Amino acid sequence: MWPYLFKRLAIGIPTLWVIITVCFFLMRLTPGGPFDAEAPVPPEVLANLRARYYLDDPLWQQYLTYLWNLLQGDFGPSFRYQDFTVTELISQGFPVSLQNGLSAILLSIFIGVPMGVVAALAQNSARDYTVSAVAMTGIVIPNFVMGHILILVFGVWLKDTVFSLPAGGWGDGGFAYRVLPVFALSLPFIAYIARISRGSMIEAMRTNYVRTARAKGLPFRTVVMRHAMKTAMTPVITYLGPAVAFILTGSMVIETIFQIPGIGRYFVQGALNRDYTLVMGVTILSAGLIIAMNIFVDLLYGVLDPKVRYDQH
């Protein structure tokens, strides 16, 4: 396993470098700049700002300076959030995104997987059609639409009832402030996981080793839980790899709608303000998590499927 892990890391690190390079030059080549505002900035002030952030240096020199600082763990100062570094902003926003993301992941798994398994074990029944209809609804309705619907229902229509929930903000970070954004964030993932679980479980129940286990007289519950589930969960784990990274780094749309101070919202504000270093910092974090989660998923295959051998790669 260790040689395989080192091989994947040897691929992942250059991949991350390519992402950093492409994003760096795309940000610099995009029209506009971090100090272009509605109110004109005096030329002498603008010159001082550009000198302060080394924007007058040649582009290749800016790139090498950024890489050198990055190797030392320095994402640089934010161009628009005065007196804050990008590391400080990420440190403030990531715990908030992490709390919502972990809650959304657990909710997606604990609801989506049972829904898919139940539908698969009753294929072409009313229960199967109901689960499929609910899953398709979750996929078709965008989470930004669902977010506004939840705000309208629980924040406006039910405002003076026991079911009232905060329509936005983070407050003290209590449970009530997390319910709506977590549900809106997890809904499409619940739907996708349910669909994937249903399809993979149907295929698993038709495999020869599952039929053999049933022919031997093993209890149906044992056949499903000990034999079919391991194989059926492989596509789900594959989907969860990048999905977990996306959820953990915060949904830009959901955090913007609910005014949650996570890194997803920071990314949106950074893009609108041309805050180069902030956008780069969030992009690097997201890309690193996606690469790490894909490696973790590949290693997890060996636990779920005994036929997987890392020494063959």
N, C-alpha and C positions, 0 to 999 in steps of 0.2 A: 504493500500500500504506500509506503513512504517514497519509493522511487516514482510512483505515479503522481503523488502529491507534489513532489518537487518539479516534475515535468509540467504539471498544470500551472504551478506558480511561475515557471520559466516562460510560459505562454501568456499568463495573465498580466505580468508586470509590463512587458512591451505593449500589450493591448491597452493598458491604462495610460502608458506614455503617449500612444497614438491619439487617444481620446483627449488628453490634456493639450497636445499640440494642435489638433484640429480646432478644438474649442477656443484656444487662445487666439489663433489667427482669425477665426470667424468673428469673435467679439471685437477685435481691433479693426477689422475691415468693414464692419457694419456701419452704415451712415449714422452720424451723431456721435456725441461723446458724453462722458459722465458729468461735465460741467455746462452742458447746453441746457439752459433753463428758459422759462418764459420771460423772466426779467433779465435783460442783458447784463453780463458781468463786465465791469471795467477791464480794459485790456491789460493793465498792469496786474490786477488781481488774478485774471485768467492765466497770465504768464507765470505768476508765482505758484498757482495751483498745479499747473502742468509740470513745472520744475520740481515741486514737492513730491509728486507721484511719478517722476521720471518719464512722463509722457512725451517729452521732447527728445528722448534718446531714440536712436534707430530701432526699428521694430525687432531686428534680430537680437539687439542688446537687451531690450526689454524682456524678450523671451528667455534668454540665458539667465538674466537676473532672477526672473520668476522661478525658473527651474531650480536654481541654486538655493533660493529661499525656501522653496517647497521641500527640497531634500532635508532641510533643517527643521521641517515641521512648521514653517511660517507661511500662512496663506496670504499675508499682507494686510494692510489697512483697508477698511471700507472707504470707498470714495464718497459716499453720501451719508453714512451714519458717522457723524463726527465723534472722535475720541473712542471709537470702537475698532478693534481688529476683526477680521473675518472669523478667526478662531473663536473669539469671544461671542460673536453673534451665533455661530453654529452651536457653541456650548450652551447658549441660552435656548435656542430653538429646538435642538435635536431631542432633548429629554421630553418636551411636549409632544413632538411628532412620534417619539418612541412609545410613549404611553398610549396614545391613540392607535398607533400602528399595531402594537402587540395585542391590544384589545380587539381590533378589527380582524387580525389574523386568527385569533382563537375563536372568535365568533363565526368567522367564515368556515373554519374547519369543523367545529362542533355542530354547525347547522348544515353545511353543504354536503359533507361526507355521508351522514345518516340519510339525508334526503335522497342522494343518488343511489345508495345501497338499497333503501326501501323501494325505490322505483324500479331498480333492476330486478329485484327478487319477485316483483309482481309485474313483469313486463306485459305491456299492452292491456293493462287493467285500468280501471278508473283512477286508482292511486298513482299509477305511472303517468297517466295523462295529466293529472293535477300537478304533480311535481314538475313535469316538463313545461307546463304552462306557466307556473310560477317562476321557474328558472328563466324561461324566455322573456318574461316580463322584466325580470331583474337585469337581463342583458340589454334589452331594447331601450329601457328608460335610462338615460344618462344620470350619473350620480349628482351632477349639478342641478338637474331638474328635480330629482328626489330630495336633494337638500332643501330647495325652496319649498317643496310640498310639505316637508316635515316642519319647517319653520312656520308655514302658514297654519298647519293643523295644531301643532303643540305650542307654538309661541303666540298665535293670534286667536284662533277659534277657541282653544281650550285654556286661554290665559288665566281665567279666574276659577279654574277647576283644580281638582287634585292631580290631574294629568298634565298640568302645565309644566313646561320645561324651558330653560333659557334658550332664547332664539339665536344667541351668538355670544362671542366673548369667551374668556377663559376663567374669569373670576378667581376663585381660590383653587381651581383645578379639581373641584369635587366631582362626584359621580354624575350629578345632574347636568353639568356642563359638557360631559363626554358622551351622553347617550345619543343625542341626535347626530353629531359628526361621526361617531364611530359606526352607527347603523348606516348612515348614508355612504360612508367609505367602504363598508364591508359588503353592501348589497350586491354589487356586480361580481365580487369575488365569490360570494355564496352561490350565485347563479352559475358561474363558470365551474366551480368545484362540483356542484351537484350534477351538472351535465357530464363532466369528465368522469366522475365517480360512477355514474349510471352506465356509460358506455364501456368503461373498463371492467366493471363488475359483470356485465352481461358476457363479455368475452372470457373473463376468468371462469365463470360458471360452466362454460362450454369446453374448457380444456380437458385433456385426457386425464391428467392427474386428479382433477376434481371429480370427474366421473368415476374414476377408480376408487377414490375415497368414499364416495356415496355408495358405490357398489359393495364395498366392504362392510357397510352397515353403520358407519360413523354417524353420530347425531348431526342433523342438518346445521345446527348452530356451530358445532365444531368445524364442520367442513367450510362454512362461510368465514368464520373468524380466524382459523389457523391456516387454512390453505388458500382460499380465494382472495382474502383481503390483502395479503402481501403482494400478490401479483397485481391486483386491481389498484393498489395505492401508488404504483410506480409512475403512471402518467400524472397523477395528482401531485406527487412530489416534484416531478419535472416542471409542472406549471407553477408550483409554489416558490421555486427558486427565485426567478426574477420578480414574481409578484410580491414576495416578502420584502425584497429590497425596495421596491416601489412604495409599498405601504409604510415601511419604516422611515423612509426619507420624506414622508409627508405627501399627501395629495395636494397639489397646488390649488386645485379648484375648490376642494372642500375647506381647506384652511382659509382661503380667501372669502368664501361665502360666510363661514361662521366666525370670521375675524379671530382666528386662533394664531397665536404667535409662534408658529412652528417654522421649520426651515423651508417648507413648501411655499409659505407666504413670503418668506425672505427672498426666495428665488424669483417669484413674480415681481416683487418690488425692485429687486436688483436688475432684472431684465428691463423693466420700464424705465429705470433711472440710469441705465447703462453703467451700473456698478460692476465693472469688470471683475474685480477680485472676489466679490460676493457670489456672483454667478459661477465663477470658476470653482470656488470652494465647495458650493453645493453640488456642482456637476461631478467633481472629483470624488466627493463622498458617495454620491449615488452610484457612480461607475464602479468604485471600489467595492461597495456592498453587493452589486450585481455579480461581479466577478467572484467574490468570496462565496456568495450563496450558490452559484453554479458549481463551484468546486465542491462545496459541502453536499450538494444534491448528488453529484457523481459518486462521492464516497458513500453516501447513504444507500445507493443502489445495491452495494454489496451486502448490506444488512437485509434488505427487502427481498433480493433475488440471489439465492445461493449459486446460481449459474454464472454470476458476474465474477470475473477473475481479473484483478488489476495487473497481474504480471503478464497478461496478454496484450496490454496496451504499449 
